[in-house]
């Protein structure tokens, strides 16, 4: 778990979906401290270097719902995400590009 496998070091932070910037091919994420336009809640996640993964969904009353899990790199542009809560399906994050300011992943 958590082997970096050449992942960009900028990936290890809290990312929040900036859906206003999405393209046909990509979902756009910004760092958690980005000045987002007002919204009724946003999906996000945090990728930690120690292998932890925290997903922030939109829960009741538009409050973040937090789900803990872990990640495993598959090459330098793919991260597989698994959850301790068996109700939550695992999935892959396919990285298109990652800088300190923006993370773009395949839809």
matplotlib code that plots the C-alpha trace (Angstrom):
import matplotlib.pyplot as plt

x = [0.0, 1.1, 4.1, 4.6, 5.5, 6.6, 3.4, 3.8, 4.6, 2.0, -0.7, -0.4, -2.9, -6.6, -8.3, -11.8, -13.8, -14.0, -16.8, -17.2, -13.8, -14.5, -14.0, -15.5, -12.5, -11.4, -12.7, -10.8, -9.8, -8.2, -6.5, -8.9, -7.9, -8.8, -11.3, -14.2, -17.4, -20.4, -21.8, -24.2, -21.3, -18.4, -16.9, -13.3, -10.6, -7.2, -4.3, -1.7, 1.8, 1.4, -1.2, -4.3, -7.1, -10.0, -13.0, -15.3, -18.7, -21.8, -23.8, -27.1, -27.7, -24.8, -22.2, -19.2, -19.5, -16.1, -15.1, -11.7, -9.7, -6.4, -4.7, -2.3, -0.4, -0.4, 2.3, 2.8, -0.6, -3.1, -4.2, -6.5, -8.7, -10.2, -12.5, -12.7, -16.5, -17.5, -20.6, -18.3, -17.1, -13.4, -12.4, -9.4, -8.2, -6.5, -4.3, -4.1, -1.9, -1.1, 0.6, 0.4, -2.6, -4.7, -5.3, -7.0, -8.3, -10.1, -13.9]
y = [0.0, 3.5, 2.8, 6.1, 4.3, 7.6, 9.5, 13.3, 14.6, 17.3, 14.6, 14.3, 16.8, 17.5, 17.9, 19.3, 18.9, 22.2, 21.0, 24.4, 23.7, 20.1, 19.3, 16.5, 14.3, 15.5, 16.2, 19.1, 19.3, 22.2, 22.2, 22.3, 25.9, 27.2, 30.0, 28.2, 29.8, 29.2, 25.7, 23.3, 21.0, 19.6, 16.1, 15.8, 13.5, 13.5, 11.3, 10.9, 9.7, 7.0, 5.1, 6.6, 7.9, 10.0, 10.7, 13.6, 13.2, 15.3, 14.1, 15.2, 19.0, 19.5, 18.6, 16.6, 12.8, 11.3, 7.8, 6.3, 4.0, 3.5, 3.8, 1.8, 3.2, 1.4, 3.1, 6.9, 7.9, 5.5, 5.2, 2.4, 3.4, 0.9, 1.5, 0.0, 0.4, -2.5, -0.5, 1.9, 0.6, 0.8, 2.8, 4.0, 7.6, 8.0, 11.1, 13.2, 15.9, 17.2, 20.4, 22.2, 24.1, 21.6, 17.9, 16.6, 13.1, 11.1, 11.0]
z = [0.0, -0.7, -2.9, -4.8, -8.2, -9.7, -8.9, -9.0, -5.5, -5.9, -5.8, -2.0, -0.8, -0.3, -3.7, -4.4, -7.6, -9.5, -11.8, -13.4, -15.1, -16.3, -20.0, -22.0, -21.2, -17.8, -14.3, -12.8, -9.1, -7.2, -3.8, -0.8, 0.0, -3.5, -3.6, -5.2, -6.4, -4.0, -4.4, -2.7, -1.6, -3.5, -3.8, -2.9, -1.6, 0.1, -1.0, 1.8, 1.2, 3.9, 1.7, 3.4, 1.2, 2.5, 0.3, 1.0, -0.5, -0.1, 2.9, 4.4, 4.6, 2.1, 4.8, 3.8, 4.3, 5.0, 4.0, 4.9, 2.7, 1.1, -2.3, -4.3, -7.3, -10.6, -12.6, -12.6, -13.7, -12.1, -8.5, -7.3, -4.3, -1.8, 1.1, 4.6, 4.3, 2.0, 1.0, -0.9, -4.3, -5.1, -8.2, -10.2, -10.6, -14.0, -13.9, -17.0, -15.3, -11.9, -10.7, -7.4, -8.6, -10.6, -10.9, -14.1, -14.1, -16.9, -16.6]

ax = plt.figure().add_subplot(projection="3d")
ax.plot(x, y, z, "-o")
ax.set_aspect("equal")
plt.show()
